[in-house]
Amino acid sequence: MNRLDNKVAVITGGTSGIGLATAHEFVAQGASVLVTGRTQESVAKVAAELGERGYGIVSDTGSLSDIRALPQAVAAHFPQIDILFINAGIAKFTPIADVTEAIFDESMTPNFKGAYFTIQALLPLLRDGSSIILNTSVNAHMGVANASLYAASKAALLSLSRNLSAELLPRRIRVNAISPGPVATPLHSAAKLGISAEQLRQMDESTVKQVPLGRYGTPEEIARAALFFASDDSSFVLGAELIVDGGMITL
Ligand SMILES: NC(=O)c1ccc[n+]([C@@H]2O[C@H](COP(=O)([O-])OP(=O)(O)OC[C@H]3O[C@@H](n4cnc5c(N)ncnc54)[C@H](OP(=O)(O)O)[C@@H]3O)[C@@H](O)[C@H]2O)c1
């Protein structure tokens, strides 16, 4: 017996890194999984990789019209869902002095606004007793230069996990958060982080020193934390946060 037999999961940003590893974990545990991403090419590739219980939907979490179209695209495959993993997000680091309104929106729109309205849009499809998992970050707890926007977008998600757990109590929908420390994914490139190659090298060097386990986590290690919240193993857990960071902020 698998832990997610007969469950249906939606994973936003399921085409790479943590979302992709979680899609594989959920399918291996018996679920049907719909992943979103921004291009037809990326979602089709992942759907094919996942096999007959994998589905891809093109949806930009930074676009309200895409979010509004998402329920219909999901319902074309399944009338109801049991698990929603809000994972799509970007990490851009900018000094406050350089932040323009466009740079502010570039982070806040997918990471918080998109997350918020995706949950709102999919609520009618979420079965009573279902599980919503929010992918935040240890940055929500830390003071790191140039990380103010990213950290604030993730702190907002942490707040959502508690407030929406309270609000959705009548439907027994549990909302929990995972806060990863540094994880080895394609996110850690100079282009995606908006920094130079030399800044990336320095960042990697200092990050590893800050992790008591002395390494980056793997996407599969975060996927297993998501599996805990997705499955009935966490049936008495709501409004909670699981920090998965090799001891970075707790030791
Ligand atoms: N890696 C880490 O160290 C780390 C640590 C803490 C938290 N996190 C969080 O974990 C989540 C996943 O990160 P990752 O490291 O796995 O990064 P990644 O490998 O860059 O993957 C990001 C995923 O999000 C999707 N995405 C980005 N913007 C999107 C948008 N506007 N609409 C739809 N999908 C979008 C990407 O899909 P397409 O490019 O195909 O559109 C991709 O599937 C993020 O929320 C990140 O903040 C990561």
The ligand as an ORCA input file, in Angstrom:
! r2SCAN-3c Opt
* xyz 0 1
  N      16.744     25.722     -3.975
  C      16.770     26.263     -2.774
  O      17.830     26.418     -2.163
  C      15.491     26.697     -2.110
  C      15.527     26.989     -0.743
  C      14.377     27.407     -0.114
  C      13.205     27.520     -0.825
  N      13.195     27.239     -2.151
  C      11.931     27.411     -2.879
  O      11.602     26.242     -3.553
  C      10.789     26.554     -4.690
  C      11.340     25.777     -5.881
  O      12.687     26.189     -6.083
  P      13.773     25.299     -6.822
  O      15.019     25.492     -6.077
  O      13.249     23.956     -7.080
  O      13.921     26.169     -8.165
  P      13.948     25.814     -9.710
  O      14.705     24.570     -9.959
  O      14.375     27.094    -10.352
  O      12.420     25.530    -10.034
  C      11.473     26.556     -9.980
  C      10.174     26.036    -10.529
  O       9.201     27.092    -10.429
  C       8.647     27.312    -11.705
  N       8.294     28.695    -11.851
  C       9.040     29.785    -11.631
  N       8.343     30.886    -11.878
  C       7.110     30.469    -12.263
  C       5.941     31.125    -12.679
  N       5.873     32.456    -12.738
  N       4.865     30.370    -13.013
  C       4.913     29.026    -12.953
  N       5.998     28.343    -12.583
  C       7.077     29.069    -12.251
  C       9.684     26.868    -12.727
  O       9.021     26.444    -13.894
  P       9.335     26.970    -15.376
  O      10.703     27.583    -15.333
  O       9.184     25.761    -16.235
  O       8.273     27.945    -15.655
  C      10.266     25.649    -11.996
  O       9.449     24.525    -12.203
  C      10.820     28.060     -4.841
  O       9.620     28.595     -4.341
  C      11.994     28.465     -3.963
  O      11.840     29.752     -3.429
  C      14.311     26.830     -2.823
*
